[in-house]
Structure formats: structure tokens, C-alpha cells
Amino acid sequence: MKTLILIITSLVLGLLTTNAQTTETSSSKSSSEISFTYDTDDENKKFYRSFVTLDMDNDYRIKIRFMKYMKSNVKSYLIDQFGKENLIIKEDTYLWTKELEDEEVYEVKLRGNRLRINVNKELASDKLIKRFGQIGRELKELTSESERS
């Protein structure tokens, strides 16, 4: 009798455990992140940069933190890419935005030595999304140490 109860109990617990393990969660978001930090022993030659790209279902984002001496090059590059027509300057912040029917397609924000780019992939065309991918690659190169004299 004890053996029969033990077998039934084991069977019930085994079925409960199997049911608990069958639940699945899936996420369709994908992202990639790249970071780079470099330090030398010489205090005058410190270099840092972080570069993050997030490519999700609805958004494409680029976040860059770079050396302060690179700001004028980054600002010039952004003005070449986005022009002065859409540029809003407030104190130390440079902002480019594009809206479509009161919804933001993209925002490019340069504040100090930090740059954030947000693109709404639902509103942006494929061509615009590819353009921002290219801009990201060029900004990565522009903010690398190899540019330093």
C-alpha cells in the first residue's frame, strides 16, 4: 500500500513539475551594445569613449560619450548632416528634431560631450533608418582615438 501511494505521489509531482516548465516567454527586441574605454599611465593622455547602439523593433538609438576636445568636430558633422534649419540651440544643447503629424520621427541631441539619437522606426522610412545607421558608423569613427593629433 505504501508503495502504491509513493508511486501515485511521485507521478502527480512529476506532472506538476512538467507543466510548470512548459511556460515560455519570448521577446522580439534585439539590441547591440559596443563600449570602449582606454586609459594610460600618463594623466595627460587619458582617453575614453562609450558608444551604444540599440536596434529594437520600434526604435533605433545611438548614445555616445566622447572626449570634450572632440565636441567641435561632432557638432560640425551633425550640422553637415542635419543642417541649421531644424537646429534649436539652448545654452550648451544642440537639438535637431523631425516630426510627422505631431509625432516625433527622430531627435538628435548634443549636450556637452554626450550625443543621443532616437529614431522612431514605425514612422521613419527604410532609407532614413539606413541613413542613421551610416551616421552612427561615421560618428563611431569620428570619436575614436585615431582622430587625436
C-alpha positions, 0 to 999 in steps of 0.5 A: 500500500505504501508503495502504491501511494509513493508511486501515485505521489511521485507521478502527480509531482512529476506532472506538476513539475512538467507543466510548470516548465512548459511556460515560455516567454519570448521577446522580439527586441534585439539590441547591440551594445559596443563600449570602449574605454582606454586609459594610460599611465600618463594623466595627460593622455587619458582617453575614453569613449562609450558608444551604444547602439540599440536596434529594437523593433520600434526604435533605433538609438545611438548614445555616445560619450566622447572626449570634450576636445572632440565636441567641435568636430561632432557638432560640425558633422551633425550640422553637415548632416542635419543642417541649421534649419531644424537646429534649436540651440539652448545654452550648451544643447544642440537639438535637431528634431523631425516630426510627422503629424505631431509625432516625433520621427527622430531627435538628435541631441548634443549636450556637452560631450554626450550625443543621443539619437532616437529614431522612431522606426514605425514612422521613419522610412527604410532609407532614413533608418539606413541613413542613421545607421551610416551616421552612427558608423561615421560618428563611431569613427569620428570619436575614436582615438585615431582622430587625436593629433 
